[in-house]
Amino acid sequence: MRQKFQHLDYKILVPYLLLVVFGIIMVYSASSDILLVNGFKPATYGIKQAIYAVFAVFLFATVTFLLRLEIFKNTKFVAWFLGISMMLLLYLIILKIFKGSDAAVNGAVGWIDLKVIKIQPLEIAKLALVLYLAYYLDRHDGSFNQGYIIQNLSRPAILAGVMMFLVVLEPDLGGTAILAMIVIVMFSVSGVPAKKAVLCLLAIAIGVFFLVFLIIKWNPKFLQDSYQYRRLMSFMHPFELEQKGGAQLVNSYYAIHNGGLFGVGLGNSMQKRGYLPEPYTDFILAVAAEEIGVIGALAVLALLFYLMWSIMDVGIHAESQFDALVCFGVTTIIFTETLFNVGAVLGLLPITGVTLPFISYGGSSLIVLSTSIGLVLNIAANERIRKEEEAINEH
């Protein structure tokens, strides 16, 4: 245990902890005014986020770091973890069938309310999919260049497809896209020829673009009242539809404009005071940009990208393909969530409800991401110990 702590990768640990602390501060700042106006204690969400952070860092990240890596490569562990995540996703569909809109939050049935905490099965499914693909692709290492690509990839592709189908039914298009990105990236780096991976990615991108174009032009009557369709239209015409779903994006623009380069000061955002809906979740970056300025927001994003690069660096130098694939999978989760969140805040992508990693309010996301960081730190420490032992043996 002591040996592992001596080989901690601070290039991953330090930015991770800084992001978590900044997240607590911003959740408190972004939520305090709304809570106060509605008769609640202004620190309620900030305290909750701090409690989630303590559990995430000291229970999930630390325990995952200290466990033997062989546990995560064990067939039974991977099967159980994947099975539980699939069952939770299936439970959401059952919940939607029997409770309908009563179980929905922002148009999607994506949470299981345990009173103490709301569990978001999608977050668990992301890590479960990464571990399963790393396990499966590691077992089939070397087979992809022998003419068995389709046969070898059919099983994980079907399983991932079922998982994405369950998430689409919630409906959660952002979550589905994240799962798809995990599959594409992990397939691409596992030995699949680059040409096939690029063609697959282009085909999916063209398909999505064509589907969105078709929906906008077709304007089907049965979709016009759906929450997802209104979000898409609000993305296309935010100012025209400000009273019908475009308020988030419009007020996000105002927040960024008000903040300028250096911000109006921590806690002084105007848009969080009832103008920007749920400013402590999806659009917390807009509040941050208003309070600490564009330069401050860019510094936060730079820290996120530094964390991603540090995780990628561990994966690139990992001896085991399983370890490398886990690192690439975790990086994909963080990158895709950041891309979708920032894209939505800037109006470059439709609003999908994807939160900003480590910073937006929410226990499920923070706990699963912290578990992922603990696993990456575990891999990094083992790599350092291995290299140290090899150097000693050489001498």
C-alpha positions as CSV (number, residue, x, y, z in Angstrom):
1,M,0.0,0.0,0.0
2,R,2.8,2.4,1.0
3,Q,4.6,1.6,-2.3
4,K,1.5,2.5,-4.3
5,F,1.2,5.9,-2.5
6,Q,4.8,6.6,-3.2
7,H,4.2,6.1,-6.9
8,L,1.1,8.4,-7.2
9,D,0.9,10.3,-10.5
10,Y,0.5,13.9,-9.4
11,K,0.0,15.0,-13.0
12,I,-3.4,13.3,-12.7
13,L,-4.2,13.7,-9.0
14,V,-3.6,17.4,-8.6
15,P,-5.7,18.6,-11.6
16,Y,-8.5,16.2,-10.5
17,L,-8.6,17.5,-7.0
18,L,-8.4,21.2,-8.2
19,L,-11.4,20.6,-10.5
20,V,-13.4,18.9,-7.7
21,V,-12.7,21.8,-5.3
22,F,-13.6,24.4,-8.0
23,G,-16.8,22.4,-8.7
24,I,-17.9,22.7,-5.1
25,I,-17.2,26.5,-5.1
26,M,-19.1,27.0,-8.4
27,V,-22.1,24.8,-7.4
28,Y,-22.4,26.9,-4.2
29,S,-22.1,30.2,-6.1
30,A,-24.4,29.2,-9.0
31,S,-27.2,27.8,-6.7
32,S,-27.2,30.0,-3.6
33,D,-29.4,32.8,-5.0
34,I,-32.1,30.5,-6.4
35,L,-32.2,28.6,-3.1
36,L,-32.4,31.7,-1.1
37,V,-35.3,33.1,-3.2
38,N,-37.2,29.9,-2.8
39,G,-36.8,29.8,1.0
40,F,-33.9,27.3,1.3
41,K,-30.5,27.7,2.9
42,P,-28.2,29.1,0.2
43,A,-25.4,26.6,1.0
44,T,-27.7,23.5,0.5
45,Y,-26.4,22.3,-2.9
46,G,-22.8,23.4,-2.1
47,I,-22.8,21.3,1.0
48,K,-24.3,18.3,-0.9
49,Q,-21.7,18.6,-3.6
50,A,-19.0,18.8,-0.9
51,I,-20.4,15.6,0.7
52,Y,-20.5,13.9,-2.7
53,A,-16.9,15.0,-3.3
54,V,-15.7,13.5,0.1
55,F,-17.3,10.2,-0.7
56,A,-16.0,10.3,-4.3
57,V,-12.4,11.1,-3.4
58,F,-11.9,9.1,-0.2
59,L,-14.2,6.1,-0.8
60,F,-14.5,5.5,-4.5
61,A,-11.2,7.0,-5.9
62,T,-9.0,5.8,-3.0
63,V,-10.5,2.3,-2.8
64,T,-10.2,1.9,-6.6
65,F,-6.6,3.0,-6.4
66,L,-5.7,0.6,-3.7
67,L,-7.4,-2.5,-5.1
68,R,-5.4,-5.0,-7.1
69,L,-5.7,-4.3,-10.9
70,E,-6.4,-8.0,-11.5
71,I,-9.8,-7.6,-9.9
72,F,-10.9,-5.3,-12.8
73,K,-9.7,-7.8,-15.3
74,N,-11.6,-10.6,-13.7
75,T,-14.3,-12.2,-15.9
76,K,-16.8,-12.4,-13.1
77,F,-16.2,-8.8,-12.0
78,V,-16.6,-7.4,-15.5
79,A,-19.8,-9.6,-16.1
80,W,-21.4,-8.5,-12.8
81,F,-20.6,-4.8,-13.3
82,L,-21.9,-4.9,-16.9
83,G,-25.0,-6.9,-15.9
84,I,-25.9,-4.5,-13.0
85,S,-25.5,-1.5,-15.3
86,M,-27.8,-3.1,-17.9
87,M,-30.4,-4.0,-15.3
88,L,-30.4,-0.4,-14.0
89,L,-31.0,0.9,-17.5
90,L,-33.7,-1.6,-18.1
91,Y,-35.3,-0.6,-14.8
92,L,-35.5,3.0,-16.1
93,I,-37.5,1.8,-19.1
94,I,-39.9,-0.1,-16.8
95,L,-40.2,3.1,-14.7
96,K,-41.0,5.1,-17.8
97,I,-43.7,2.6,-18.9
98,F,-45.5,2.5,-15.6
99,K,-45.0,6.1,-14.3
100,G,-44.4,8.0,-17.5
101,S,-44.0,11.8,-17.1
102,D,-44.2,11.4,-13.3
103,A,-40.7,9.9,-13.3
104,A,-39.3,12.2,-15.9
105,V,-36.8,15.1,-15.2
106,N,-36.4,17.6,-18.1
107,G,-38.2,15.3,-20.5
108,A,-36.2,12.1,-19.7
109,V,-36.5,9.2,-17.3
110,G,-32.8,9.0,-16.4
111,W,-32.7,8.9,-12.6
112,I,-33.5,6.4,-9.9
113,D,-34.6,8.2,-6.7
114,L,-33.2,6.6,-3.5
115,K,-34.2,9.7,-1.5
116,V,-30.7,10.1,-0.1
117,I,-29.2,10.3,-3.6
118,K,-30.5,10.1,-7.1
119,I,-28.6,7.4,-9.1
120,Q,-28.1,8.0,-12.8
121,P,-27.6,4.6,-14.4
122,L,-26.1,6.1,-17.5
123,E,-23.0,7.2,-15.6
124,I,-22.4,3.7,-14.3
125,A,-23.0,2.3,-17.8
126,K,-20.2,4.5,-19.2
127,L,-17.6,3.0,-17.0
128,A,-19.1,-0.5,-17.3
129,L,-18.8,-0.2,-21.1
130,V,-15.2,0.9,-20.9
131,L,-14.2,-2.0,-18.6
132,Y,-16.1,-4.5,-20.8
133,L,-14.6,-3.3,-24.0
134,A,-11.1,-3.2,-22.5
135,Y,-11.5,-6.7,-21.2
136,Y,-13.0,-8.1,-24.5
137,L,-10.6,-6.3,-26.9
138,D,-7.6,-7.3,-24.7
139,R,-8.7,-10.9,-24.9
140,H,-8.8,-10.7,-28.8
141,D,-5.6,-8.8,-29.2
142,G,-3.9,-9.6,-32.5
143,S,-7.0,-11.1,-34.1
144,F,-8.1,-8.0,-36.0
145,N,-5.5,-8.1,-38.7
146,Q,-6.3,-11.7,-39.6
147,G,-9.5,-11.2,-41.5
148,Y,-11.8,-11.7,-38.4
149,I,-12.6,-8.0,-37.7
150,I,-16.4,-8.3,-38.2
151,Q,-16.6,-11.6,-36.3
152,N,-14.6,-10.3,-33.4
153,L,-16.3,-7.0,-33.0
154,S,-19.9,-8.2,-33.5
155,R,-20.5,-9.3,-29.9
156,P,-19.3,-6.1,-28.2
157,A,-21.0,-4.0,-31.0
158,I,-24.3,-5.7,-30.4
159,L,-24.0,-5.4,-26.6
160,A,-23.1,-1.7,-26.9
161,G,-26.0,-1.3,-29.3
162,V,-28.5,-2.7,-26.8
163,M,-27.1,-0.4,-24.1
164,M,-27.4,2.6,-26.4
165,F,-30.9,1.6,-27.4
166,L,-32.0,1.5,-23.7
167,V,-30.5,5.0,-23.2
168,V,-32.3,6.3,-26.4
169,L,-35.6,5.1,-25.0
170,E,-35.2,7.3,-21.9
171,P,-34.7,9.4,-24.1
172,D,-31.1,10.7,-23.7
173,L,-29.5,11.5,-27.0
174,G,-26.4,13.0,-25.4
175,G,-25.8,9.9,-23.3
176,T,-26.2,7.7,-26.4
177,A,-23.7,9.8,-28.3
178,I,-21.2,9.4,-25.4
179,L,-21.5,5.7,-25.4
180,A,-21.1,5.6,-29.2
181,M,-17.9,7.7,-28.9
182,I,-16.5,5.2,-26.3
183,V,-17.1,2.3,-28.7
184,I,-15.6,4.1,-31.7
185,V,-12.5,5.3,-29.9
186,M,-11.8,2.0,-28.2
187,F,-12.4,0.0,-31.4
188,S,-10.0,2.4,-33.2
189,V,-7.1,2.1,-30.7
190,S,-7.5,-1.7,-30.2
191,G,-6.0,-2.8,-33.5
192,V,-8.7,-2.1,-36.0
193,P,-7.2,-0.8,-39.2
194,A,-7.2,3.0,-39.2
195,K,-9.0,3.2,-42.6
196,K,-11.9,1.1,-41.4
197,A,-12.2,3.1,-38.1
198,V,-12.2,6.5,-40.0
199,L,-14.8,5.3,-42.5
200,C,-17.0,4.0,-39.7
201,L,-16.7,7.4,-37.9
202,L,-17.5,9.3,-41.1
203,A,-20.5,7.1,-41.9
204,I,-21.9,7.8,-38.4
205,A,-21.2,11.5,-38.6
206,I,-22.9,11.7,-42.0
207,G,-25.8,9.6,-40.8
208,V,-26.4,11.9,-37.7
209,F,-26.1,15.1,-39.8
210,F,-28.6,13.7,-42.4
211,L,-31.1,12.6,-39.6
212,V,-30.9,16.1,-38.0
213,F,-31.4,17.8,-41.4
214,L,-34.3,15.5,-42.2
215,I,-36.0,16.2,-38.9
216,I,-35.6,20.0,-39.3
217,K,-36.9,20.0,-42.9
218,W,-39.6,17.4,-42.3
219,N,-40.9,19.0,-39.1
220,P,-43.0,16.0,-38.1
221,K,-46.2,16.8,-36.1
222,F,-45.7,13.9,-33.7
223,L,-42.2,15.2,-32.7
224,Q,-43.1,18.9,-32.3
225,D,-44.3,18.6,-28.7
226,S,-41.4,16.5,-27.6
227,Y,-38.8,17.9,-25.2
228,Q,-35.9,16.8,-27.4
229,Y,-37.4,18.4,-30.6
230,R,-37.9,21.7,-28.8
231,R,-34.3,21.6,-27.7
232,L,-33.2,21.1,-31.3
233,M,-35.3,24.0,-32.5
234,S,-34.1,26.2,-29.7
235,F,-30.5,25.5,-30.8
236,M,-31.4,26.5,-34.4
237,H,-33.4,29.6,-33.4
238,P,-32.6,30.5,-29.8
239,F,-33.7,34.2,-29.9
240,E,-36.9,33.6,-31.9
241,L,-37.8,30.8,-29.4
242,E,-36.6,32.3,-26.2
243,Q,-39.9,31.8,-24.5
244,K,-40.3,28.3,-25.8
245,G,-37.0,26.6,-24.8
246,G,-34.3,29.0,-26.0
247,A,-33.9,30.8,-22.7
248,Q,-31.0,28.7,-21.5
249,L,-28.9,29.5,-24.6
250,V,-29.8,33.1,-24.8
251,N,-29.0,33.7,-21.1
252,S,-25.8,31.7,-21.6
253,Y,-24.7,34.3,-24.2
254,Y,-25.7,37.1,-21.9
255,A,-23.6,35.6,-19.1
256,I,-20.5,35.2,-21.2
257,H,-20.9,38.7,-22.6
258,N,-21.4,40.2,-19.1
259,G,-18.3,38.5,-17.8
260,G,-15.9,39.7,-20.4
261,L,-12.3,38.8,-20.1
262,F,-11.9,39.0,-16.3
263,G,-15.4,38.5,-14.9
264,V,-17.7,40.4,-12.5
265,G,-16.3,38.6,-9.4
266,L,-17.1,35.3,-7.8
267,G,-20.7,35.2,-6.6
268,N,-21.8,38.3,-8.6
269,S,-23.4,36.7,-11.6
270,M,-26.7,38.2,-12.7
271,Q,-27.8,35.4,-15.0
272,K,-27.9,32.8,-12.2
273,R,-30.6,34.9,-10.4
274,G,-33.5,33.3,-12.1
275,Y,-32.6,34.1,-15.7
276,L,-30.5,31.0,-16.5
277,P,-32.5,27.8,-15.7
278,E,-30.6,25.3,-13.4
279,P,-27.3,27.3,-13.6
280,Y,-25.5,24.8,-11.3
281,T,-25.8,21.8,-13.7
282,D,-25.6,22.0,-17.5
283,F,-24.8,25.7,-17.7
284,I,-22.5,26.1,-14.8
285,L,-19.7,27.1,-17.2
286,A,-21.7,30.1,-18.3
287,V,-22.0,31.2,-14.7
288,A,-18.2,30.6,-14.3
289,A,-17.5,32.7,-17.4
290,E,-19.6,35.5,-16.0
291,E,-18.0,35.5,-12.6
292,I,-14.3,34.7,-13.4
293,G,-14.3,35.8,-17.0
294,V,-13.5,34.1,-20.2
295,I,-9.8,33.9,-19.2
296,G,-10.8,32.1,-16.0
297,A,-13.2,29.7,-17.8
298,L,-10.4,28.9,-20.4
299,A,-8.1,28.2,-17.5
300,V,-10.6,25.7,-16.1
301,L,-10.9,24.0,-19.5
302,A,-7.1,24.0,-19.9
303,L,-7.0,22.1,-16.5
304,L,-9.5,19.6,-17.9
305,F,-7.5,19.1,-21.0
306,Y,-4.3,18.8,-19.1
307,L,-5.9,16.0,-17.0
308,M,-7.0,14.3,-20.2
309,W,-3.6,14.5,-21.7
310,S,-2.0,13.1,-18.5
311,I,-4.4,10.1,-18.6
312,M,-3.7,9.6,-22.3
313,D,0.0,9.6,-21.5
314,V,-0.4,6.8,-19.0
315,G,-2.3,4.8,-21.7
316,I,0.3,5.4,-24.4
317,H,3.1,4.1,-22.2
318,A,1.1,1.2,-20.6
319,E,2.5,-2.3,-21.2
320,S,-0.9,-4.0,-21.0
321,Q,-3.5,-3.4,-23.7
322,F,-6.2,-3.6,-21.1
323,D,-4.6,-0.8,-19.1
324,A,-4.1,1.3,-22.2
325,L,-7.7,0.8,-23.4
326,V,-9.1,1.8,-19.9
327,C,-7.1,5.0,-20.1
328,F,-8.3,5.8,-23.6
329,G,-11.9,5.0,-22.6
330,V,-11.8,7.2,-19.5
331,T,-10.3,10.0,-21.6
332,T,-13.1,9.6,-24.1
333,I,-15.8,10.0,-21.4
334,I,-14.2,13.2,-20.0
335,F,-13.5,14.6,-23.5
336,T,-17.0,13.9,-25.0
337,E,-18.8,15.3,-21.9
338,T,-16.6,18.4,-22.0
339,L,-17.2,18.8,-25.8
340,F,-21.0,18.5,-25.5
341,N,-21.2,20.7,-22.5
342,V,-19.0,23.5,-23.9
343,G,-20.6,23.2,-27.3
344,A,-24.1,23.6,-25.8
345,V,-23.0,26.6,-23.6
346,L,-21.6,28.3,-26.7
347,G,-24.5,27.4,-29.0
348,L,-22.3,25.3,-31.2
349,L,-24.1,22.0,-30.4
350,P,-27.7,21.3,-29.4
351,I,-28.4,21.2,-25.6
352,T,-28.3,17.6,-24.6
353,G,-28.2,17.8,-20.8
354,V,-24.6,16.7,-20.6
355,T,-22.9,18.1,-17.5
356,L,-19.3,19.5,-17.2
357,P,-17.1,16.8,-15.7
358,F,-16.1,17.3,-12.0
359,I,-17.7,20.7,-11.9
360,S,-21.5,20.5,-12.5
361,Y,-23.7,19.5,-9.6
362,G,-24.5,15.8,-9.2
363,G,-23.4,12.8,-7.2
364,S,-23.6,10.0,-9.7
365,S,-21.3,11.7,-12.3
366,L,-18.7,12.8,-9.7
367,I,-18.6,9.4,-8.0
368,V,-18.2,7.4,-11.3
369,L,-15.6,9.9,-12.7
370,S,-13.7,9.7,-9.4
371,T,-13.8,5.9,-9.6
372,S,-12.4,6.2,-13.1
373,I,-9.6,8.5,-11.9
374,G,-8.8,6.1,-9.1
375,L,-8.5,3.2,-11.6
376,V,-6.2,5.3,-13.9
377,L,-4.1,6.2,-10.9
378,N,-3.9,2.5,-10.0
379,I,-2.7,1.8,-13.6
380,A,-0.1,4.6,-13.5
381,A,1.3,3.5,-10.1
382,N,1.6,-0.1,-11.3
383,E,3.4,1.0,-14.4
384,R,5.8,3.0,-12.4
385,I,6.5,0.1,-10.0
386,R,7.0,-2.2,-12.9
387,K,9.5,0.1,-14.6
388,E,11.3,0.6,-11.3
389,E,11.6,-3.2,-10.8
390,E,12.8,-3.7,-14.4
391,A,15.5,-1.0,-13.9
392,I,16.7,-2.7,-10.6
393,N,16.8,-6.1,-12.3
394,E,18.9,-4.7,-15.2
395,H,21.5,-3.5,-12.8
